[in-house]
Amino acid sequence: MKRNIKIFVIAAFLVTAPLLMFAQPHPNGGNAPNVGGTNNPVGPSAPIGNGTFLLLTLSMAYAGRKVYEMRANPSGE
């Protein structure tokens, strides 16, 4: 029973975490603040959060698989 709860909690986290990491629109309608009469963009516009989350998720899955294989076959064959 504890194993089922643990799997459910991990699956729920992996499903809901990406929803919280979507890029939010700029509160000014996507326009940069007008400072000094010019309307220049402020910083880059490409979000890197989702790529980082994907990389971390895949690395955790890989490490989990290695641990599972190590426990399933303790002789190392």
N, C-alpha and C positions, 0 to 999 in steps of 0.2 A: 504494500500500500504506500509506503514512504517513497518507493522508487517511482510509482505512478505520479505522485504529487510533485516530486522533483522534476520529472520530465514535463509535466504540465506547466510548471512555473517557468522553466527554461524556454519552452515553446511559446508561452504567452509573452515573455520578454522579447524574444526574437521577432515576434509578429508586431508588437506594438512600438518597439523602439524606433524603427524607421519612420513611423508616422510622426514622431516628435522631432525628427531631424530635418524635415523639409525646410527649404529656404523660405523665409518670410518676405513679403514685398516691402519695399521701402515705404515708410510712413508718409513720405512726401509725394506719393504717386510715382515713384521711380525717378524723380528729378533730384538732382543734386542741389544743395543749398546755394542760393545766389549770393556770392560773397564778392564784393568789389565790382559789381556789374558784369561778371562773367558767370557762365553756367558750365563749369568744368566738372567732369565726373570725379568722385572722391573714391579712390582705391579700385581694386579689381572687382569684377562682378561675378566671377565663377566660384560657386560654393565648393569646398573640398570636404565637407563633413560627411556626405553620403559615401564617398569613396573610402574615406578612413574607416567608417563603420563597416563597410563591406569587407575591407581588408582584415579588420580585427575579427569579424565574425568567421571568415574563412580560416584564419589562423587558429581560432579557438576550436573550430570543428576538426581541423587537422590534428591538433594536440589531443583532443578528446578521443579521436580514433586511435592514435598511437597508444594512449593509456589503456583503452579498451583491449587492443591487441596484446599489450604487454600483460594484462591481467588474465586474458583468456588463454594465453600460451606462455606460462611462466618459464618454460625450459629454454625459450629464445629461438626456437626453430621456426 
